[in-house]
Amino acid sequence: MTGQQTAVVAGGGIAGLAAAVALRQAGWPVTVLERAPAFKEVGAALGFTGNGLAALGALGLAEQVRAAGQLAPHAGFQDRRGRWLLRVPATRPDRQGITTVCGIHRQRLHAVLRQAAEAAGADLFTGAEVTAVRPGTPGGEPAAVTWRTSSGEYTGQADLVVAADGVRSAVRAQLFPDVRPRYAGSTSWRAVISDTTLAGGLVEVWGPGTEFGALRVSDDQVYWYGEFVHPEGASFPDELAAARAHFSSWAPWIGALVAATAPHQLMRHDVYHLPSGCPRYVSGRVVLIGDAAHAMLPTIGQGAATALEDAVCAGRLIATGPNLATALSAFDQSRRPRCQKLARQAALIARCGFELGPGWRQPLRNTLMRLIPAGPALRSGARITRWTPPASPAHGSVLTSRSL
């Protein structure tokens, strides 16, 4: 090791690469270990709100991501027949930051972050599966990371380990073995299709046991998803035929999107989450971020946004603090209450939204939704989407071994 403090990031997805950029901006040498044989994001697309854009802005990447995606307003909620339950006005400039959603293909977002991490000087390795972590002690022994590749097993020391290895985090499993992902009771079809006709605003549609959403991710592409209550691991002989049948009685515009989907464009994944998250986001010299720390239900669209927030805070709260133990504590105190609150809100929206069963519950919920004024709805959204990154550290500031 050199006199500079070093970080190892477990996981090369959105959270891990963003953390690598933030740590390099703080002056730390960073190594990213990705289990997959190549850096590529698995999945269709996503939409994230103003807090995600604020985090990307802190990394200096907001304009690149905007260029790779599509900004659109959150138009509101409909019932499965296409009738409006709640329309979100986006006419006032002061509301646009609350209602704006950035739709982007996951692979494009991942590519921007990977290129930024490489340009910042992070060392990126694929085919490197982290198998063991010794958390170490701030102010004492360093952390140790063991990883396996096709050529053998290796162990290295680090002053900081960032666990960004997802909902099934191997690092979390060692440090918090009682915290395990739980099946949410639902699964989700997703696809990115060619389309130039659908309006760009995000529309979310609730029906019995099902939620549908669609968002433009480029001038000629639309991302749609259909999450529905379903047994864990159960499959269909023909996924596309099942999706078309499932939405055959829904609004015509929904049926048209599903009908325009080719078999190779459709994917389906069961939804898993950490109902209570981790009891702490730090252990020794290890910090957990993104889904490894707080995988939440997708109902409020905060998975990617909060992962980006975490990454920025890893660089600005941990890597530049005067004392590592204090800095790690500050990270935990800053991130855990916010993410726990968002996870609870996501679970509440799921119960009131697509998880609601058939019968009298649907018209009652729909009537109540139509009575909600736009103002309170926007204020509720603002508590999620308005987030200010911590102050930027001085350029090139690096912690010394004495400060740790």
C-alpha positions as CSV (number, residue, x, y, z in Angstrom):
1,M,0.0,0.0,0.0
2,T,1.0,3.6,-0.6
3,G,0.5,6.5,1.8
4,Q,-2.8,7.2,0.0
5,Q,-6.0,5.7,1.4
6,T,-7.5,3.0,-0.8
7,A,-11.0,1.8,-1.4
8,V,-12.4,-1.4,-2.9
9,V,-15.9,-1.4,-4.3
10,A,-17.7,-4.8,-4.5
11,G,-20.1,-4.6,-7.4
12,G,-19.8,-2.8,-10.8
13,G,-23.5,-1.8,-11.3
14,I,-25.0,1.7,-11.1
15,A,-24.2,2.1,-7.3
16,G,-20.7,0.7,-7.5
17,L,-19.6,2.7,-10.5
18,A,-21.1,5.9,-9.2
19,A,-19.3,5.3,-5.9
20,A,-16.1,4.8,-7.7
21,V,-16.5,8.2,-9.5
22,A,-17.3,9.9,-6.2
23,L,-14.3,8.4,-4.3
24,R,-11.9,9.2,-7.2
25,Q,-13.2,12.8,-7.1
26,A,-12.2,12.8,-3.4
27,G,-8.7,11.7,-4.3
28,W,-8.8,8.0,-3.3
29,P,-7.4,5.2,-5.4
30,V,-10.3,2.9,-6.1
31,T,-10.6,-0.7,-7.3
32,V,-14.0,-2.1,-8.5
33,L,-14.6,-5.8,-8.4
34,E,-17.4,-7.0,-10.6
35,R,-18.5,-10.7,-10.5
36,A,-19.9,-10.8,-14.0
37,P,-17.5,-11.5,-16.9
38,A,-18.2,-8.1,-18.5
39,F,-19.4,-4.7,-17.4
40,K,-23.0,-4.6,-18.5
41,E,-26.2,-3.7,-16.9
42,V,-29.0,-6.3,-16.9
43,G,-32.5,-5.1,-17.3
44,A,-34.6,-2.9,-19.6
45,A,-34.8,0.7,-18.5
46,L,-35.7,2.9,-15.5
47,G,-36.9,6.3,-14.6
48,F,-35.5,8.4,-11.8
49,T,-36.6,11.7,-10.3
50,G,-35.0,15.0,-9.4
51,N,-32.9,13.6,-6.5
52,G,-31.2,11.2,-8.9
53,L,-30.5,14.0,-11.3
54,A,-29.1,16.1,-8.4
55,A,-26.8,13.2,-7.5
56,L,-25.6,12.9,-11.1
57,G,-25.1,16.6,-11.1
58,A,-22.8,16.3,-8.1
59,L,-20.8,13.7,-10.0
60,G,-20.6,16.0,-13.1
61,L,-22.7,13.6,-15.2
62,A,-26.2,15.1,-15.3
63,E,-25.8,16.5,-18.8
64,Q,-24.4,13.3,-20.2
65,V,-27.3,11.3,-18.7
66,R,-29.9,13.8,-19.9
67,A,-28.4,13.4,-23.4
68,A,-28.6,9.6,-23.2
69,G,-32.1,9.6,-21.9
70,Q,-35.4,11.6,-22.0
71,L,-36.8,14.1,-19.5
72,A,-40.6,13.9,-19.1
73,P,-43.2,14.9,-16.5
74,H,-44.9,12.5,-14.3
75,A,-48.4,12.8,-15.8
76,G,-50.3,11.0,-13.0
77,F,-52.3,7.9,-12.3
78,Q,-55.1,6.1,-14.2
79,D,-57.3,3.1,-13.6
80,R,-57.0,0.1,-15.9
81,R,-59.7,1.5,-18.2
82,G,-57.5,4.6,-18.8
83,R,-59.6,7.0,-16.7
84,W,-57.6,9.5,-14.7
85,L,-57.4,9.0,-10.9
86,L,-54.9,11.9,-10.3
87,R,-53.4,14.2,-12.9
88,V,-50.1,15.9,-11.9
89,P,-49.9,19.5,-13.2
90,A,-46.5,20.5,-14.5
91,T,-47.2,24.0,-15.8
92,R,-45.4,26.0,-13.0
93,P,-41.6,26.1,-13.2
94,D,-41.3,25.5,-9.5
95,R,-43.1,22.2,-9.8
96,Q,-41.0,20.8,-12.7
97,G,-38.2,19.7,-10.4
98,I,-40.8,17.7,-8.5
99,T,-42.6,16.1,-11.4
100,T,-39.8,15.6,-13.9
101,V,-38.6,12.0,-14.5
102,C,-35.6,11.0,-16.5
103,G,-36.2,7.9,-18.5
104,I,-33.1,6.1,-19.7
105,H,-32.1,2.6,-20.8
106,R,-30.2,0.9,-18.0
107,Q,-27.3,0.1,-20.4
108,R,-26.9,3.7,-21.4
109,L,-26.8,4.9,-17.8
110,H,-24.4,2.2,-16.9
111,A,-22.2,3.1,-19.9
112,V,-22.0,6.8,-18.8
113,L,-21.0,5.7,-15.3
114,R,-18.4,3.2,-16.5
115,Q,-16.8,5.7,-18.8
116,A,-16.7,8.3,-16.0
117,A,-15.1,5.8,-13.6
118,E,-12.5,4.8,-16.2
119,A,-11.8,8.5,-17.0
120,A,-11.4,9.3,-13.3
121,G,-8.7,6.6,-13.0
122,A,-10.6,3.8,-11.1
123,D,-9.3,0.3,-11.7
124,L,-12.1,-1.9,-13.0
125,F,-12.0,-5.7,-12.9
126,T,-14.6,-8.2,-14.2
127,G,-14.9,-11.9,-13.4
128,A,-13.9,-11.0,-9.8
129,E,-16.3,-12.5,-7.3
130,V,-15.9,-11.2,-3.7
131,T,-16.0,-14.2,-1.4
132,A,-15.0,-12.9,1.9
133,V,-14.6,-9.6,3.8
134,R,-12.9,-8.7,7.0
135,P,-14.4,-5.4,8.0
136,G,-11.4,-4.1,10.0
137,T,-11.6,-1.2,12.4
138,P,-11.5,2.5,11.8
139,G,-8.3,3.8,13.4
140,G,-7.1,0.2,13.6
141,E,-6.6,-2.7,11.3
142,P,-7.5,-2.2,7.6
143,A,-10.3,-4.1,5.9
144,A,-9.4,-7.2,3.9
145,V,-11.2,-8.4,0.8
146,T,-10.9,-11.8,-0.8
147,W,-12.1,-12.4,-4.4
148,R,-12.0,-15.3,-6.8
149,T,-11.2,-15.2,-10.5
150,S,-10.7,-17.8,-13.2
151,S,-7.0,-17.7,-12.4
152,G,-7.3,-18.1,-8.6
153,E,-8.1,-16.5,-5.3
154,Y,-6.7,-13.2,-4.1
155,T,-6.8,-11.1,-0.9
156,G,-6.0,-7.4,-0.6
157,Q,-6.3,-4.8,2.1
158,A,-8.2,-1.5,1.9
159,D,-9.0,1.5,4.1
160,L,-12.6,1.4,2.9
161,V,-14.8,-1.2,1.4
162,V,-18.0,-0.2,-0.4
163,A,-20.6,-3.0,-0.7
164,A,-22.5,-2.2,-3.8
165,D,-23.3,-5.8,-4.8
166,G,-27.1,-5.7,-4.9
167,V,-30.0,-7.1,-3.1
168,R,-28.3,-10.5,-2.8
169,S,-25.1,-8.9,-1.5
170,A,-22.4,-11.3,-0.5
171,V,-20.7,-8.7,1.7
172,R,-24.0,-8.0,3.6
173,A,-24.5,-11.7,4.0
174,Q,-21.3,-12.0,6.0
175,L,-21.7,-8.9,8.0
176,F,-25.4,-9.0,8.6
177,P,-26.4,-12.7,8.1
178,D,-29.9,-12.2,9.5
179,V,-30.8,-9.6,6.8
180,R,-32.0,-11.6,3.8
181,P,-34.0,-10.5,0.7
182,R,-37.7,-11.4,0.8
183,Y,-39.9,-12.1,-2.1
184,A,-42.3,-9.1,-2.5
185,G,-45.2,-11.3,-3.7
186,S,-45.0,-9.8,-7.2
187,T,-43.2,-10.2,-10.5
188,S,-42.7,-7.7,-13.3
189,W,-42.7,-7.9,-17.1
190,R,-40.5,-5.2,-18.7
191,A,-39.6,-4.2,-22.2
192,V,-38.1,-1.4,-24.3
193,I,-39.9,-1.1,-27.6
194,S,-39.7,1.1,-30.7
195,D,-42.4,3.8,-30.6
196,T,-42.8,7.4,-31.7
197,T,-46.4,8.0,-30.9
198,L,-46.9,7.7,-27.2
199,A,-46.7,10.9,-25.2
200,G,-43.6,11.2,-23.2
201,G,-45.0,11.6,-19.7
202,L,-44.9,8.8,-17.1
203,V,-48.3,7.3,-16.6
204,E,-48.9,4.8,-13.8
205,V,-52.0,2.6,-14.0
206,W,-53.5,0.6,-11.1
207,G,-55.8,-2.4,-11.4
208,P,-56.5,-5.4,-9.2
209,G,-53.2,-7.0,-8.3
210,T,-51.4,-5.2,-11.1
211,E,-49.6,-2.0,-11.9
212,F,-48.7,-0.8,-15.4
213,G,-46.4,2.1,-16.3
214,A,-44.9,3.5,-19.5
215,L,-42.2,6.1,-20.0
216,R,-40.3,7.4,-23.1
217,V,-36.6,6.7,-22.8
218,S,-35.6,8.2,-26.2
219,D,-37.2,9.9,-29.2
220,D,-38.1,6.5,-30.7
221,Q,-38.2,4.1,-27.7
222,V,-40.7,3.6,-24.9
223,Y,-40.1,1.5,-21.7
224,W,-43.1,-0.3,-20.2
225,Y,-43.5,-2.5,-17.2
226,G,-46.3,-4.6,-15.8
227,E,-45.9,-5.7,-12.1
228,F,-48.4,-8.1,-10.8
229,V,-49.1,-10.4,-7.9
230,H,-47.8,-13.9,-8.7
231,P,-46.2,-16.9,-7.0
232,E,-42.5,-16.8,-6.6
233,G,-40.6,-18.5,-9.4
234,A,-43.7,-19.5,-11.4
235,S,-43.3,-19.2,-15.2
236,F,-45.5,-19.2,-18.2
237,P,-45.0,-21.4,-21.3
238,D,-45.3,-18.3,-23.4
239,E,-44.4,-15.1,-21.5
240,L,-45.5,-12.7,-24.3
241,A,-48.8,-14.5,-24.8
242,A,-49.4,-14.3,-21.1
243,A,-48.6,-10.6,-20.9
244,R,-51.0,-9.9,-23.8
245,A,-53.8,-11.9,-22.2
246,H,-53.2,-10.2,-18.8
247,F,-53.6,-6.7,-20.3
248,S,-56.2,-7.5,-22.9
249,S,-59.1,-5.8,-21.0
250,W,-57.0,-2.8,-20.0
251,A,-57.0,0.6,-21.7
252,P,-56.3,0.4,-25.5
253,W,-53.0,2.3,-25.3
254,I,-51.7,-0.3,-22.9
255,G,-52.8,-3.2,-25.1
256,A,-51.1,-1.5,-28.0
257,L,-47.8,-1.3,-26.3
258,V,-47.8,-4.9,-25.2
259,A,-49.0,-6.0,-28.7
260,A,-46.0,-4.1,-30.2
261,T,-43.6,-6.0,-28.1
262,A,-41.5,-8.7,-29.7
263,P,-40.6,-11.9,-27.7
264,H,-36.9,-11.0,-27.5
265,Q,-37.7,-7.6,-26.0
266,L,-39.7,-9.0,-23.1
267,M,-38.2,-10.0,-19.8
268,R,-39.7,-10.8,-16.4
269,H,-38.1,-10.8,-13.0
270,D,-39.5,-11.6,-9.6
271,V,-39.3,-8.6,-7.2
272,Y,-37.2,-8.9,-4.0
273,H,-36.6,-6.4,-1.3
274,L,-35.2,-5.9,2.2
275,P,-38.4,-5.1,4.2
276,S,-36.5,-3.3,7.0
277,G,-33.2,-2.8,5.4
278,C,-30.0,-3.2,7.3
279,P,-29.9,-2.2,11.0
280,R,-26.7,-0.3,10.1
281,Y,-25.2,0.8,6.8
282,V,-21.7,0.5,8.2
283,S,-19.6,-2.2,9.8
284,G,-16.0,-1.6,10.6
285,R,-14.5,-0.1,7.5
286,V,-17.3,-1.3,5.3
287,V,-20.2,0.8,4.0
288,L,-23.2,-0.6,2.3
289,I,-25.0,1.3,-0.4
290,G,-27.8,0.9,-2.9
291,D,-29.8,-2.4,-2.9
292,A,-27.2,-4.0,-0.7
293,A,-28.3,-1.7,2.1
294,H,-31.9,-0.8,1.4
295,A,-33.5,-2.7,-1.5
296,M,-37.0,-1.2,-1.6
297,L,-40.2,-1.9,-3.6
298,P,-40.2,-0.2,-7.0
299,T,-43.5,1.6,-6.4
300,I,-42.0,5.1,-5.9
301,G,-39.1,4.6,-8.4
302,Q,-36.3,5.3,-5.9
303,G,-34.0,2.4,-6.3
304,A,-31.5,4.0,-8.7
305,A,-32.0,7.5,-7.3
306,T,-31.1,6.5,-3.7
307,A,-28.2,4.4,-4.9
308,L,-26.8,7.5,-6.7
309,E,-27.4,9.6,-3.5
310,D,-25.5,6.9,-1.5
311,A,-22.6,7.0,-3.9
312,V,-22.2,10.8,-3.7
313,C,-22.4,10.7,0.1
314,A,-19.7,7.9,0.1
315,G,-17.3,10.4,-1.6
316,R,-18.4,13.5,0.2
317,L,-19.1,12.3,3.7
318,I,-16.8,9.4,4.1
319,A,-13.7,9.9,1.9
320,T,-13.2,13.5,3.0
321,G,-14.0,13.4,6.7
322,P,-11.4,14.3,9.3
323,N,-11.8,10.9,11.0
324,L,-13.1,7.7,9.4
325,A,-15.1,6.4,12.3
326,T,-16.9,9.8,12.6
327,A,-17.4,10.0,8.8
328,L,-18.9,6.5,8.6
329,S,-21.2,7.4,11.5
330,A,-22.3,10.6,9.7
331,F,-23.0,8.5,6.5
332,D,-25.2,6.1,8.4
333,Q,-27.0,8.9,10.3
334,S,-27.6,10.7,7.0
335,R,-28.6,7.9,4.7
336,R,-30.4,5.3,6.9
337,P,-33.4,7.4,8.2
338,R,-34.1,8.7,4.7
339,C,-33.9,5.4,3.0
340,Q,-36.0,3.6,5.7
341,K,-38.7,6.3,5.3
342,L,-38.7,5.9,1.5
343,A,-38.9,2.1,1.9
344,R,-41.9,2.4,4.2
345,Q,-43.6,4.8,1.8
346,A,-43.0,2.4,-1.1
347,A,-44.6,-0.4,0.8
348,L,-47.6,1.8,1.7
349,I,-48.1,2.8,-2.0
350,A,-47.9,-0.8,-3.0
351,R,-50.6,-1.8,-0.5
352,C,-52.9,1.0,-1.6
353,G,-52.0,0.6,-5.3
354,F,-51.5,-2.5,-7.3
355,E,-51.6,-5.0,-4.4
356,L,-55.2,-4.0,-3.7
357,G,-57.5,-6.8,-4.6
358,P,-60.6,-6.8,-6.7
359,G,-64.2,-5.9,-5.7
360,W,-65.3,-2.9,-3.7
361,R,-61.7,-1.9,-2.8
362,Q,-61.0,-0.7,-6.3
363,P,-63.8,1.8,-6.8
364,L,-63.3,3.1,-3.2
365,R,-59.6,3.7,-3.7
366,N,-60.2,5.3,-7.1
367,T,-62.9,7.6,-5.7
368,L,-60.5,8.7,-2.9
369,M,-57.7,9.2,-5.4
370,R,-59.9,11.6,-7.4
371,L,-60.6,13.6,-4.3
372,I,-56.9,14.3,-3.6
373,P,-56.0,17.9,-4.6
374,A,-52.9,18.3,-6.7
375,G,-51.2,20.5,-4.1
376,P,-50.8,18.0,-1.3
377,A,-49.8,15.3,-3.8
378,L,-47.0,17.5,-5.1
379,R,-45.8,18.4,-1.5
380,S,-45.6,14.7,-0.8
381,G,-43.6,14.1,-3.9
382,A,-41.3,17.0,-3.0
383,R,-40.3,15.3,0.2
384,I,-38.9,12.5,-2.0
385,T,-37.4,14.3,-5.0
386,R,-35.9,17.3,-3.4
387,W,-32.5,16.3,-2.1
388,T,-29.3,18.4,-1.8
389,P,-25.9,16.7,-2.0
390,P,-23.4,17.3,0.8
391,A,-21.0,20.1,0.1
392,S,-18.3,19.3,-2.4
393,P,-14.8,18.7,-0.9
394,A,-11.8,20.7,-1.9
395,H,-10.3,19.4,-5.1
396,G,-7.8,16.6,-4.5
397,S,-8.3,16.4,-0.8
398,V,-7.1,13.1,0.6
399,L,-7.3,11.7,4.1
400,T,-4.0,10.8,5.7
401,S,-3.2,7.6,7.5
402,R,-3.0,9.6,10.7
403,S,-6.6,10.9,10.4
404,L,-7.8,7.3,10.1
